Amino acid sequence: MAKKSRRKKQSQVRIPVVLRAFEGFAQEGDLIALREFVSSATARGTLRDGRTVRFVSLLPGGGVGLVRPDGEIWVALQVAHNHGDISRDLAHVIELAAETEPGNPIKMTVPSPGARLQDLMDPQQELEIDIYEDFNWWLTDEEATSEDALAALQSINGDVWKSTKLKNVASAWVTDMGDHVFLRWIMTDADEDRLLDGFARLRAAGEASIVPNTKLIGMFRAHGVLVPVWEVDAANLGDIDNAAPEFLTLLHSTLDSTEPMTGAERSVRQELVSRQVTIR
């Protein structure tokens, strides 16, 4: 078979679909948050070959990645492409970085089956997360002193939602959208059915609020993980953070219940299910 024919045949091989693409990462929930709803943040880690990679929420023009002048690889999470396994897509961007000169954007191509993020880096490492209130971190040190470069960012900086990560529990993010403030808690340590049962029991008992004046308004699925959402008061974030571990303990005790669900609990569960949306 000619080389050209082999390449054509290989490019037609489909990547197996993986719903829970970030499974295995210690900070699976944080990667989901940066991909789906955190405006401006980064998560820095180290590849197995020693290179530094920084996963970023967004890059200029919706770019997939770039190699910084110092050689650091930036990989965007909020991108349009999805070839069935986001982990493979992102690993492919890292592979393409080896062919990209420092200071240049990475040009995405269609990936073939191959290494995933979990193969290229230790997924149990602690990622260094930084949260920003603008996109000025896109700029190099030289560009950061340029009035023209800063002016070019004014429009997109105006669209940044302020995000805060709770300190006392994993993967719980608060987003201030101006008129409303939402807590989205990415729960990776229990399957969807058990969590739905648990939240139905808590809500039916009037115990689904983390602190007073927090309201459970629904939940959604993202990358195979359930994400309950509360509307909260921005002035109470400290109280919410302090109370979150106790609420998590209460939830886990409810998950272990073997009692049959009551009619009220089943009704609440059905309501939660009917209002769900799925994000992939």
N, C-alpha and C positions, 0 to 999 in steps of 0.2 A: 504494500500500500504506500502510495506517495506521501511525503511529509504533509503536503497541502491537504490531502484527503484525511489523514490522521488528525490534523488540527481541527478540521471541520467536524469530524465525528466526535472528538473530545468536547468541543464547545457545545454540542447538543446534549451532553450528559447533564441531567437535571440534579440539582443539589437536593438531598432529602429535606423535607419540610420539618423544622423543629419549632414547636410552639413556645417552649420555655428555653429560649436561646441562651439566657445568662445563668442557667442553673449550674450550680457548682461554685459560683463566685460567693465568697463570704459577704460581699456587698452587692448581691444580686439586686436587692430592692433599690439601692442608690443608683445603679446603672439604669434601671427602668425609669426612675424619677428623672434623671438627666435626659433621657431619650424622649420622655412623653410630656413633661409639664414644667420643668424648671427652666426658666428663661436663660440665665447666664451663670454657668458653673463649669468647673473642670474636675477631673479625677485623674491624678497622676500615679503611674505605676511603673514597674520595671519588667521588661521582657526577659525570657530565659537566656537570651544571648547578651544581656547586660544593657541593651539600649533602653532609653527612657521613652515612655509613651504617655501622652496626656489625652484622655478622652474628654471632649469638649461638647457642651450642649449644642452649639451652633457655630458655624464659620461663615465668613462673608460670602454672599451670593449662594448660600446653601451648599458650599463646597463639601466634598467628602473627607478631605484631609489635606495636610501640607507638611512639608519638612522645614522646620525653622532654620534660620541661618546658623544656629549652634548645633544643628543636627537632631534636635528633639522632634519626635513624630507627634503630630496632632491628628486625632481621628474624631470626626464629627459623629455624634449620635443621632441628631435630629436631621435625617436625610430622607430623600424620597425613595431611594432604591431598597428593594427587599426581594432577594432571589430565593426565599424560602427558609433560610437560616441566617438570621441577622449576625450571629456569632461568626459564621463563615464569611459573610460580607465584610465585616469589620477587620477580620484577620487578613482578608485579601487586600484591603487598603494598606495594612501594615506591610504586606509583601511588596506592594507597588512602591512603597516608600524607599525600598532599596534601589529602585531604578530612577529615583527622583533627586535632582540636585538640590542641596540645601537652599532655602529661600524661595522654593517654588511649590505651587499647589500640586496635589496628587490627582491624576486623571483616572477616574474610575473605569474599569472594564468589567465585562461579565465574568464572574468567577466560575471556575470548575470545582467539583468536589475536592476538598483538601483540608488543610489545617484550620482549626477553629481557634477562637481566642483562648480557650482553655488549654490548647496545645502550645500556644506561643508564650504564655505567661502562667505563673503560679496563681490560680484563682483564689487561693486562700490568703494571699498577701493583703496587707492593709493599704487601700488606695488613699492617697492624700487629696481630700476634697476641699476645694476653694469655691466660695460663693461670691458673686459680684452683683453690684447694682447697676452696671453698665457693661458695654463691650469694649472699653478702652484697653483691656488686656489683649485684644487682638493685635495691638500695635507693637512694633519693635521699640527698643529704647530710643532710637533715633526718631521714629515716627511719632512717639509720644510727646515730643517737643514741638511738633509741627502743628500750627494752628489750622492749616488746611485739612490735615488728617483728622484732627479732633472734630472739626466742623462737619466732616463727612459722616461722622458717626452720630450726630445729634438726632437725626430722625429715628434711627433704629434704637438708640438709647432711650428714647421716649416710650418705647413699647415694652420695656423690661418690667416684668412683674417681680416684686421683691419676694425672695424666698428665704426661708429659715428652716434649718434642720434641727429637730429636737435632739437633745444631748443624751437623754436618759433611756431611750429605746432606739432600736435600729429602724432605719428606713421610714421615718415619719417626717413628712415635709409640710410646712405651712407656706401657703402662697397668698400674698396680699394682692388682690385684683382691683383694689380701689373701693368699689361699692361693697364687695364681699371678701371675706377671708376664709380660706378653706384649708383644712388639715386632711392630707391624703396619706394614709398609712399603708405602705406596701407590705403585706403580710406573707412571708415566704416559708413560714415554719409549720403550716398546716394546709391540708387540701381544701379546695373550695367548698365541698359539701359539708365538711365539719364546721368550717367557719360560718357558712350560712345558717346552719343549725344553731351555732353558738350565738350569733348576733340576733337571730329570731327570738331565742329565749331571753336574752338581755333586754331587747327592745320591748317585748311583751311584758316584761317585769318592770319596765321603766328605768332600767339600769344601763342604757346604751350611751349615756352622756359621760364623758371623761371627767369633766367638772361641770358645775351649773352653768347654764347659758352656752353649752356646746350641744349642737343638734346633729345627730346622725341623719344625713339626708339621702344616703344611698351608697352604692358601691359600683365599681366597674372591674372588668378583667383587663389585665395588661401583661402580655407575654406569658400567659399561663398562670398568672398570680392574681389573687383577689385583692382589691384596693378599696377598703371602706373610706368614705368621705364624710367629714363633719364640717358644718359651718361654725366658725368660732369667732370670738372677740379678740382682736389683736392685742388688747390691753391685758389679756389673761394668759398670754403665752407662757410666762414663767410658771403659773399655777398648773397649766396643762402639762408642761414638761415634767413637773414634779409629780403629778398624779398619774402620768402615763404608765409607769411600771406597775402600780397597783391595779390599774384597769386591765393591763395585760394579764396579770395573775388571775383576776376575776374571769376574764375571757377563757383562759386555759382551763380553769376549773369547770367552766360551763361546757367546754368541748369534751370533757371526760364524762359528762352525764350520760347515763344509760336509761334514764327515764323516758318513756314515750312522750312525744311532743303533744301538747294540748292543742285544742282547736284554735285558740287564739295565737299560739306560737306558729302553727302551720299557716295561718292566715298572714301573719307578719312575714314569714319566710317567702310565701308566694308573692307578696308585694315587693320584697327586696329583689327577687328574681326577675319579676316583670319589668322593673325599672333599670335593670343592668344594661350596660353597653360593653362591647368588647373592643379593645385596642390591640392591634398586632404590630 
